[in-house]
């Protein structure tokens, strides 16, 4: 499989497949393709369907296969931002926010990842349920706004506003920290909690989470 990411604020990833190669997506991401791309929808088994429903994801995946020769398929973002390409290999898993998965090669496994600390689930914005991608091949993830990457050394920490965590390596620990001081909590406008990421490992941060945009425009929405 070969790919090219094109576009500005609403990018697409254009994938060129060899005969019988496949791509998977969770639905709603395909924007165009050649006529020989065959689509098949599946749920991945009752257990996986239940886990996906519990996490708020779509219970079904679409598998697109090039038949009768090479094929082409494009997947588009649903929000202004970036598309991040991740190369997986055995032992190189990644944790992503649960809505960021766009598409991947069929050799990639997509599973539910539960954060161990209860406080992360209660106060962590994206919650204790995230996505874990493993296996081999390319994964494409949606990033809200711009993408910023850091490599954390062992014990090095980054404090991140809720919702700005796009993903991280499994070696990174995630915790929730209260904003210090009652006045800071009530008047600071930054909420009550921040996410603390502790290295070692790579982290990916996004500059414009869709939850933040929704909160910003909510006061201007007129309801009847």
ZAVEXNU-672760 format. One line per field, with one value per residue (C-alpha): residue in three letters; x, y negated, z negated. Coordinates in steps of 0.1 Angstrom, whole numbers, plus 5000, padded with zeros to 4 digits. Example, Ala and Ser with C-alpha at 12.3 -4.5 7.8 and 13.67 -1.06 7.14 Angstrom:
<domars>
rest	[ALA:SER]
px	[5123:5137]
py	[5045:5011]
pz	[4922:4929]
</domars>
This chain:
<domars>
rest	[UNK:UNK:UNK:UNK:UNK:UNK:UNK:UNK:UNK:UNK:UNK:UNK:UNK:UNK:UNK:UNK:UNK:UNK:UNK:UNK:UNK:UNK:UNK:UNK:UNK:UNK:UNK:UNK:UNK:UNK:UNK:UNK:UNK:UNK:UNK:UNK:UNK:UNK:UNK:UNK:UNK:UNK:UNK:UNK:UNK:UNK:UNK:UNK:UNK:UNK:UNK:UNK:UNK:UNK:UNK:UNK:UNK:UNK:UNK:UNK:UNK:UNK:UNK:UNK:UNK:UNK:UNK:UNK:UNK:UNK:UNK:UNK:UNK:UNK:UNK:UNK:UNK:UNK:UNK:UNK:UNK:UNK:UNK:UNK:UNK:UNK:UNK:UNK:UNK:UNK:UNK:UNK:UNK:UNK:UNK:UNK:UNK:UNK:UNK:UNK:UNK:UNK:UNK:UNK:UNK:UNK:UNK:UNK:UNK:UNK:UNK:UNK:UNK:UNK:UNK:UNK:UNK:UNK:UNK:UNK:UNK:UNK:UNK:UNK:UNK:UNK:UNK:UNK:UNK:UNK:UNK:UNK:UNK:UNK:UNK:UNK:UNK:UNK:UNK:UNK:UNK:UNK:UNK:UNK:UNK:UNK:UNK:UNK:UNK:UNK:UNK:UNK:UNK:UNK:UNK:UNK:UNK:UNK:UNK:UNK:UNK:UNK:UNK:UNK:UNK:UNK:UNK:UNK:UNK:UNK:UNK:UNK:UNK:UNK:UNK:UNK:UNK:UNK:UNK:UNK:UNK:UNK:UNK:UNK:UNK:UNK:UNK:UNK:UNK:UNK:UNK:UNK:UNK:UNK:UNK:UNK:UNK:UNK:UNK:UNK:UNK:UNK:UNK:UNK:UNK:UNK:UNK:UNK:UNK:UNK:UNK:UNK:UNK:UNK:UNK:UNK:UNK:UNK:UNK:UNK:UNK:UNK:UNK:UNK]
px	[5000:5012:4996:4996:4982:4968:4947:4948:4925:4903:4929:4925:4948:4948:4957:4969:4964:4979:4954:4937:4951:4925:4919:4896:4876:4849:4824:4817:4854:4855:4853:4861:4875:4879:4851:4870:4872:4849:4833:4823:4809:4815:4812:4843:4824:4798:4824:4841:4807:4797:4830:4826:4791:4802:4829:4807:4823:4806:4799:4808:4839:4841:4867:4876:4896:4911:4897:4908:4938:4952:4927:4926:4906:4906:4896:4888:4888:4856:4870:4896:4930:4956:4959:4987:5003:5016:5038:5031:5055:5054:5059:5052:5016:5001:4972:4949:4919:4888:4875:4908:4910:4904:4916:4943:4957:4939:4969:4963:4944:4921:4911:4897:4922:4911:4931:4939:4933:4896:4903:4913:4879:4860:4878:4900:4880:4884:4877:4893:4884:4908:4919:4949:4963:4987:5000:5018:5011:4999:4973:4959:4945:4925:4940:4919:4937:4975:4997:5026:5049:5071:5096:5095:5125:5119:5101:5097:5061:5038:5007:4980:4945:4917:4910:4943:4958:4957:4978:5009:5031:5021:5052:5037:5017:4985:4971:4947:4958:4936:4942:4957:4938:4900:4903:4922:4895:4865:4879:4908:4886:4908:4885:4892:4915:4945:4960:4995:5016:5048:5076:5094:5078:5063:5032:5010:4990:4963:4957:4919:4899:4864:4850:4867:4852:4818:4821:4833:4804:4776:4768:4761:4737:4701:4676:4639]
py	[5000:4965:4933:4896:4870:4840:4809:4781:4777:4806:4832:4865:4896:4912:4949:4969:5007:5037:5064:5081:5055:5042:5011:5009:4979:4974:4959:4924:4918:4929:4899:4915:4947:4966:4989:5021:5014:5040:5030:5055:5045:5066:5063:5083:5106:5101:5093:5066:5052:5049:5032:5007:4999:4994:4970:4949:4961:4975:5012:5020:5017:5014:5034:5022:5046:5040:5066:5075:5052:5022:4999:4965:4952:4919:4912:4877:4859:4847:4817:4790:4804:4830:4866:4884:4915:4940:4970:5000:5029:5058:5044:5008:5002:4968:4953:4929:4908:4929:4908:4903:4935:4928:4959:4985:5015:5047:5061:5036:5045:5020:5026:5008:4995:4988:4964:4981:4951:4944:4906:4906:4921:4896:4864:4871:4856:4885:4907:4940:4956:4950:4969:4992:4999:5028:5052:5042:5017:4981:4963:4930:4908:4876:4847:4817:4786:4787:4816:4811:4840:4843:4870:4873:4887:4911:4892:4860:4847:4826:4810:4808:4792:4817:4829:4818:4853:4869:4900:4915:4946:4973:4965:4931:4929:4907:4892:4864:4834:4808:4772:4757:4732:4726:4692:4707:4733:4709:4679:4691:4704:4735:4760:4780:4807:4812:4843:4852:4873:4889:4903:4921:4921:4900:4879:4862:4831:4814:4777:4775:4804:4805:4805:4771:4757:4769:4752:4720:4716:4730:4695:4682:4709:4697:4723:4720]
pz	[5000:5009:4996:5000:4976:4995:4987:4962:4932:4944:4955:4972:4973:5008:5006:5036:5031:5049:5060:5030:5005:4980:4958:4928:4915:4889:4914:4928:4937:4974:4997:5031:5046:5079:5090:5082:5045:5029:4995:4968:4934:4903:4865:4855:4832:4805:4778:4798:4809:4772:4763:4791:4781:4745:4756:4779:4811:4842:4837:4873:4896:4933:4952:4987:5009:5043:5067:5102:5102:5083:5066:5050:5020:5002:4966:4954:4921:4905:4887:4895:4887:4897:4907:4888:4904:4879:4889:4866:4860:4835:4801:4812:4801:4798:4777:4794:4783:4791:4820:4838:4858:4895:4914:4915:4933:4926:4908:4879:4848:4832:4796:4766:4741:4705:4684:4650:4627:4619:4617:4654:4662:4642:4650:4680:4708:4732:4702:4693:4726:4755:4786:4788:4823:4827:4853:4885:4912:4915:4893:4901:4872:4873:4853:4843:4853:4855:4843:4818:4808:4778:4767:4729:4710:4681:4653:4675:4673:4695:4681:4708:4708:4710:4745:4761:4757:4792:4784:4768:4766:4741:4720:4711:4679:4678:4646:4636:4615:4598:4607:4575:4554:4552:4568:4597:4601:4600:4618:4639:4668:4672:4655:4624:4638:4661:4676:4666:4690:4676:4698:4711:4746:4773:4769:4795:4786:4807:4806:4813:4798:4811:4775:4769:4801:4791:4757:4773:4797:4774:4759:4794:4804:4802:4792:4796]
</domars>
